[in-house]
Amino acid sequence: AIRMTQSPSSFSASTGDRVTITCRASQGISSYLAWYQQKPGKAPKLLIYAASTLQSGVPSRFSGSGSGTDFTLTISCLQSEDFATYYCQQYYSYPRTFGGGTKVEIK
Amino acid sequence: QVQLQESGPGLVKPSGTLSLTCAVSGGSISSSNWWSWVRQPPGKGLEWIGEIYHSGSTNYNPSLKSRVTISVDKSKNQFSLKLSSVTAADTAVYYCARGGYDRKQRGGYYGMDVWGQGTTVTVSS
């Protein structure tokens, strides 16, 4: 199975900050990567797919980049509603696998 | 707007079988989508369990494959999960989800774009 490693596992940031989360695949996955946001007690929400395509309805402050093994999720101007845990997921091969998550907390 | 709703027992005894159903509303389970199960143990990350297509084709996580069965009931517009020989390690929130479809993507799949609210299953005697 392809292992997905996210970093950092958690960090603190302030509203208005630009934040970047990294996801690394244990082998090349082309651009077959999705990012999800999960708030406590809620189901995950798809933010980005194909590494950089914004899902319909997702604010443009979210962006994704990368291909092969290294990917990033960037939030250009952190809003209060963005404090959550973020997961990457590869869908290049089975089994579909998720990263361990990155929790973004309020500083 | 497609909505998913999980249902099933919240408590299962060790060595028993966990059975959950996901009802699909606002759309057809016979659409060009894969239908998945994902779980999340308390305080931990997400684990993909497996998926099914309306034809009955399935893909499972090898780590669970010997214990998992996912099935589809087109007449009821729902799909189901059975996980046998459960232990405390199977205690989790179980989500059903729809694999998004975009013909421009390889195989059409692009991630899970619709999720149920999740249901908590506890394995305990």
Interface residues (C-beta under 8 A of the other chain):
Chain A: A1 Y32 A34 Y36 Q38 K42 A43 P44 K45 L46 Y49 A50 T53 Q55 Y87 Q89 Y91 Y94 P95 R96 T97 F98 G99 G100 G101
Chain B: S36 V38 G45 L46 E47 W48 E51 N59 Y60 N61 P62 S63 Y95 A97 G100 Q105 R106 Y109 Y110 G111 M112 D113 W115 G116 Q117 G118
